[in-house]
Amino acid sequence: MADGNKINLKLTPGEILIVAGALVTLVFSFFHFYTAPISGGISAWSKGLVPVATLIVLFTLVMGVQILLTRLLNVDLGSGIAGFTWPQVHVALGFFATILSVAYLLVSKGGGGIGFGLIFMLIGSAACLAGAVLLGNEGAKS
């Protein structure tokens, strides 16, 4: 294999947090987002929560996939999007995913409660935000 095609298995702590947070957010999006008295619960993919609740998942997935493609598979995705660097894009996506998760904790649930899917989606999106901040700091040091 040529040097340009080698797979890089070394991820920084920020990148590990982003990938792990994205995975946690994706997996737990299929669990109870809210608990409902009659039906037992609904996921982030249930009618009424799509598309806003699924934005949490999509934002973190974009972050995780970008890291996996560029760092592990050496795919060149450029230096960023729309004039923003990748670390800036990660901070913005992580911030909005976390804010959306917190907002869902605070809104009225119509007689239902908070499901553990929402709790873990909040943890995953916060991990992505923390990883994005770390990633920005790691880039500033090099």
N, C-alpha and C positions, 0 to 999 in steps of 0.2 A: 504494500500500500504506500502511496506517495504521502509525504508529510502533510499536504493540504487536505488529504482525505482521512486522516487519523481522527478517531473519536476521542474527545477530551472528557475524561471522567471526573475531573477535578472541578467542583463547584465551590464558589465562595459561600460564606455563611448567609449572606443576603440572598443569593440565588437559591440556596437550599430552602430558606424560609419561604420564598415565593413559590417554588415548585410544590413544597409540602402544603402550603396554605391553599393553593389552587386545587390540589387533589382532595384535601379535606372539604373544601367548599363544594366541589363537584359531587363527591360521594354523599354528603349529608343533605344536598339539595333534594334528594329523593326520599328523605325521611320526613317526619311530621314537622312542617314549618310552623303551623298553628294546630292546636288540638281543638276539636269541635265536640260539643256535647253529644251530638247525634251520630255523626259519621266517624268519629274517632280522631280524625285529623286530615290535614291536607298538606301536600308537598309544595315546594316552590314552583313546581311545574303544573300545578292545578289551575283550573279555570278561575279567573278572578285575581290571581297573583302574576300571571304572565301578562305583559312582558317585564314589569318593573322588578319583581323579585328575582327573575332570571337574569337581570342585568348584573346582579351581584356575582353570579356564577360566570357569566360571559366576561366580565371585566377581569376576574382573577384567572380565568382560562387563557385569555390573551396574554397576560403576564407570564404564566407558567409555560405556555407553548413557545413564546418568544425566547425564553431562557433555554428551553430544551433544544429548540432548533439551532440557535446560534452557538451555544456552548457545547452541547453534546454532539451535534451533527455537523457543526461548522457551516451552516447555511448563512449566506450573507443577506441580511434583511436591511442593509443600509445602516446609516447612523441614527435614524429615528423616523418620526412621522410628522409631517406638516411643520417642519422647523424645530420640533422638540426632539431632544435626545431620548434614547430609550430609558435611561434612569428617570428623566422627567415624566415620560409617559407612564412608567410604573408607579411613580408617586401619585400622579393624578388618578389613575385607575384604582389603585389601592385605597386612596382617600375616599373616592366616591363609593366604592364597594362597602367600605366600613361605615360610612355615613348612612347609606341605604339600610344596612343591617341594623344599625342603632335606631333608625327611624321606625323600622318595623317592630322593634321592641316597645316603642313609645306609643304607637297608635292604638286606637280601640280595636279589640279583637272580636267584637260582636258577640260576647258571651263565651268565647273560646279562650284558650290560654296559649302560652308560648310553648312551642314544641322543641324537642332537643335538636331537630334539624336546623332551626333558626339559631340556636345557641352555638352550634358547631360551625355554621356558616359565618357567624360573627367572629368566632375565633380564627377561622381560616382567612377571612378577609383582613382581619387585624394583623395576622401573621404576614400576609402579602404586603400590607402597608409598612410594617416594620422591616421586612426584607427589602422593600424599595428604598427606604431611608438608608439602611445599611449599604445597599448597592450604590447609592449616590455618594456615601462617605468613602466606600472602597475605591470608587473611581477618582475621587478627589485626592486620595493618598498616593495613587500611582502616577 
